[in-house]
Amino acid sequence: MKRNEVVIDGRLLKRSALRYTPAGTPAIDLLIGHRSIQNEAGSRREARCEIEAVALGEMAVRLSTAKLNRSLQVSGFLARRSLGNRKLVLHVVSMDVIGGDKE
């Protein structure tokens, strides 16, 4: 298996302070909120969720200054939070601002 790709539009609800891994790589934790109408089994359904995410390196530095509640499209991949924690987290590898509030 090779494919592990997520693209989602949402709002930046929370972000932690920029931190550094033991190897010195910038890192930041995020919470992204999503709300949309999706088609499922021939019916329209409201989809709402909050997604925990993490960004590393230059992407972490870039997101450390992003405004809260800003509309974003993020893409990345899903992985465990850590070796000992099976909870999934979205690892952000790219981010674009949506709408008129460009940086």
Beta strands, then each sheet from edge to edge (+ up, - down):
strand 1: 6-15
strand 2: 19-20
strand 3: 26-40
strand 4: 43-56
strand 5: 71-82
strand 6: 85-97
sheet 1: 2+ 3- 1+ 5- 6+ 4+
end
